[in-house]
Amino acid sequence: MINKAITLAVRAHDGQVDLAGHSYILHVLRVGAAGQTEIEQAVGFLHDTVEDTTVGPEELVRVFGIEVTQAVLSLTRGWKNGQFLYYKKPEYTVPTERESYHEFIARCGENQVARHVKIYDIADNLSRMGNIKDHAKRELLEARYFKALQILGR
């Protein structure tokens, strides 16, 4: 499962860069490597695939099964349209709003694997804050991440 998750993540994130201009896959690999179980590692490698790439939930279910897919979807910030939550921005309907970051974090915390992986994700993000040269953006992100850790019980 780990090799499949890494292979899919490398393919899906090909060419992406982070806020500092570094190859994004390095972040994904660090988050996956932080996992304490095989499921956490696989979910860590896949945590941004649905939100930031063309990979959809159907592919994850087919390759990794429902447990991994549910955790990845819990780590995917959605689009809201009334009572519906979409994991990909719909083409043919206009979502009324993006799920707020704090709503997303609270939902993420409801899945134990996703909760752990989000903590690893935030820890990695915080470790790289020095790479962000825009001080205002860095302070905003740090505050957001510390609040998220509070919500997640860390």
N, C-alpha and C positions, 0 to 999 in steps of 0.2 A: 504494500500500500504506500509506503514512504517513497519508493522510487517513482511510482506512478504520479504521486502528488507533486514531487519535485519536477518531473518531466512536464506535467501539465502547466505548472506555475511558470516555469522558464519559457515555455511556448507562449503562454497567455500574456506575460508581462514583457515580452521582447520589445526592446526599444524604449520602454518607459523610464523616466528619471524622477527622482524625488525633488523636494523644494530646493535642495542645494546643488542639483544637477548631477547627482550620483546615480548609478544604475539602480533602479528600484528593486530588482530581484534580490539584491543583497539584503535589503530590509526583510523581505519575505523569507529568505533563507534563515536569517537570525531568529525571526519569530517562530518558525517551524522548529528550529534546533532547540529552542527554549522549552518545548513541550516535554512533559514528564511521562507521557504515555504515547503509544503509537497513534492513537486517535488524536490526541492534542497536537502531535507533530504534523500529522497529515492536514488537520484543520489549519494549523499555523501556516503551512506552506500554501494553502488554498484561501486564506482568509480574505483576500481582496479580489479574488478572481471574478465573482459575480458582480461586484460593485464597479470595478475598474477595467474590466476586459469584456470581450464578447462571449465568454463562457457563461452558460446559463445553468439553472438548477437541473434541468433535464440531463445534461451531460454529467454533472456531479453524481446524480442518483444512479445513472447507468454504470459509471466507473467505480464509485466509492460506496454506494448504498445510502440509506436514509439517515443514519446517525451522523455521518460526516456532513451530509448535505444540510441537515437541520442546523447543525452547529455553524456551518458557513453562512447560512441564511440569517442566523441570529447575529452574525458579525457584519451583515450587509445593511447599510443605512438605506431605508426605502423611500418611496414616493407615496403620498397619501391622496386618496380621492374618496371622500366620505369615509365609510367604514372599511374600505379596501386598502391594503398595503401592497404595493408592487415592488419587486426587487430590481427590476429594470425599468427605466423611464418608459412608459407606454408611448407607442407611436400614434395611436388612434384615439386616445382619450387624454384629456389634459388633467394631470393631477393638480389638486388644489394647492398642495404645498409639499415641500420636502419634510420628511420626518425630522423633528428637532434632534439635535445631537444628544440632549439629555433623555429624550424619549427612547432614542436608539440605544443608548447605554443601559437604561433600565431594562429594555427588552432583551438586550444581550445578556444581562445578568441572570435572566430566567433559565438559561441553558448552561449547565455546569461546565461543559467543555468550552463553550464560547466565552464564558466568564473568565476562565483561566487564560485562554488564548488572548482575549482582549487586554488582560493585565500584562502579558508578555509583549503585546503590540505597543501598548502605551509606554512600557519601560524602555523598549527600543527607541521609540520616538523621542522620549525625554533624553535618552543618552546622546541623541544627535542634534539637540537644540543649538549647540554652539556652531553648527554648520549654517544656520539661518542668519544671514547678515542683517536682515530687517528686524531691528530690536522690537518694534511695536508688534509685528507679527509673531515673533518668538514669545513675547510676554503673553499675548492672547492665547497662543497654543498651549503654553505651559499652564496657564490658569484653567483652560478647558480640560487638559489631561489630569491635573490634580483633582478637579471636581469629579471627573469620571472615576478616578480611583476611589474617591469617597463613596460614590454611588455603588461601586462594585464591592465595597467592603474591604478595601485595602488601605 
